Amino acid sequence: MSVRLSPLDPAGDAGVAVQLLRLQREAYAVEAALIGDHRIPPLREDLTALRAAPLRWTGALLDDRLAGAVAWTDEGDLVDVHRLVVATSAARRGLGSALVRSVLSAAGERPTLVATGRDNAPARALYRRLGFVRTRDREVLPGLWVTGYRHDP
């Protein structure tokens, strides 16, 4: 298995955007099943919205195909992870960890925030393993709960 991390530009590359949207829908469908709720906003996002989102992206290429991606914002004094998606065929191979570590590396000495579905046990375990500390639960839509985490270097 040969994994390579690479910056992605869905705004400037329609082909990359199509691949990301497909991957995002696949990954968030798994999370929706885990948490019992299909109202996850990125699951409903269309290609135009994905391309317009003001996010920085890094992709994980597994044998030269997009198998995972992470998107974040750099807000000066902190970094906020908005999305982490991994293809079901590549799950449990360390891609998610590698992608989050790449964001932590880019963050340097700044804190990094992330949130996931409160009932998404695999994602919660991943963030804890990488040194994130739970901050709070919040209801983003009626009955849809997320858990926030913070990583301080």
C-alpha positions in Angstrom: 0.0 0.0 0.0 1.5 3.3 -1.1 0.0 6.4 0.5 0.8 9.9 -0.6 -0.6 13.1 0.9 -1.2 15.9 -1.5 -2.9 19.3 -1.4 -6.2 19.4 -3.3 -8.0 22.3 -5.0 -11.7 21.5 -5.7 -12.4 25.1 -6.5 -9.9 25.1 -9.3 -10.2 21.5 -10.5 -13.6 20.2 -11.4 -12.4 16.6 -11.6 -11.0 16.7 -8.1 -14.2 18.3 -6.9 -16.3 15.4 -8.4 -14.0 12.8 -6.7 -14.2 14.6 -3.4 -18.0 14.9 -3.5 -18.3 11.2 -4.2 -15.9 10.3 -1.4 -17.6 12.7 1.0 -21.0 11.2 0.3 -19.7 7.7 0.9 -17.9 8.6 4.1 -20.7 10.6 5.6 -23.2 7.9 4.7 -21.2 5.6 7.0 -21.3 8.2 9.8 -25.0 8.8 9.3 -25.6 5.0 9.8 -23.4 5.1 12.9 -25.2 8.0 14.5 -28.7 7.1 13.2 -29.2 10.4 11.5 -28.8 11.4 7.8 -29.0 15.1 8.3 -25.3 15.6 8.3 -24.8 18.8 6.3 -21.8 17.7 4.1 -23.9 14.6 3.2 -26.4 16.9 1.5 -23.8 19.2 -0.1 -23.8 19.6 -3.9 -20.8 20.1 -6.2 -21.2 23.9 -6.4 -21.3 24.2 -2.6 -18.3 22.0 -2.2 -16.3 24.0 -4.7 -17.3 27.3 -3.1 -16.5 26.2 0.5 -13.6 28.3 1.9 -11.6 25.3 3.0 -8.0 24.0 2.6 -7.9 20.4 1.5 -5.3 17.6 1.7 -6.0 14.3 0.0 -4.7 10.8 0.7 -3.8 9.0 -2.5 -3.7 5.3 -2.1 -2.0 3.7 -5.1 -2.8 7.0 -7.0 -6.5 7.1 -6.3 -8.2 9.5 -3.9 -9.0 7.4 -0.8 -9.3 10.1 1.9 -9.3 13.8 2.5 -9.3 16.4 5.2 -10.5 20.0 5.0 -9.8 22.7 7.4 -9.7 26.5 7.9 -6.7 28.4 9.1 -8.1 31.2 11.3 -4.9 32.8 12.4 -4.8 31.8 16.0 -6.3 28.4 15.5 -7.0 25.7 13.0 -10.5 24.2 12.6 -10.9 20.8 10.9 -14.2 20.8 9.1 -14.2 17.4 7.3 -12.4 14.1 7.5 -13.5 11.5 4.9 -12.0 8.1 4.1 -13.3 5.6 1.5 -14.9 2.5 3.0 -12.5 0.4 1.1 -9.5 2.1 2.8 -11.0 2.3 6.3 -8.8 1.2 9.2 -5.5 1.6 7.3 -4.3 4.8 9.0 -5.4 7.3 6.4 -7.6 9.3 8.8 -4.7 9.5 11.3 -2.3 10.5 8.6 -4.6 13.2 7.3 -5.3 14.7 10.8 -1.6 14.6 11.7 -0.9 16.6 8.5 -3.3 19.3 9.7 -1.7 19.2 13.2 1.7 19.7 11.5 0.4 22.7 9.6 -1.1 24.1 12.8 2.3 24.1 14.4 1.9 25.7 17.9 -1.7 26.7 17.4 -4.7 24.8 18.8 -6.8 22.7 16.5 -10.5 22.1 16.8 -12.6 19.3 15.4 -16.2 18.0 15.9 -17.8 14.7 15.0 -21.2 13.0 15.6 -21.6 12.3 19.3 -22.3 8.7 18.5 -19.5 8.2 16.0 -17.3 6.0 18.2 -14.6 5.3 15.6 -14.0 9.0 14.9 -14.1 9.9 18.6 -11.5 7.2 19.3 -9.3 8.5 16.5 -9.3 12.0 17.9 -8.6 10.8 21.4 -5.7 8.7 20.1 -4.2 11.8 18.4 -4.3 13.8 21.7 -7.6 15.7 21.2 -9.5 16.5 24.4 -13.3 16.6 24.5 -14.7 20.1 25.0 -18.5 19.8 24.7 -21.5 18.3 23.1 -23.9 20.6 21.2 -27.1 20.1 19.3 -26.5 21.5 15.7 -30.0 20.5 14.5 -32.9 19.3 16.6 -31.8 15.8 17.7 -28.4 15.9 15.9 -25.6 16.1 18.4 -21.9 16.6 17.8 -19.0 16.4 20.2 -16.2 19.0 20.0 -12.5 18.3 20.6 -9.5 20.5 21.0 -5.8 19.7 20.4 -3.3 21.9 22.2 0.3 21.3 21.1 
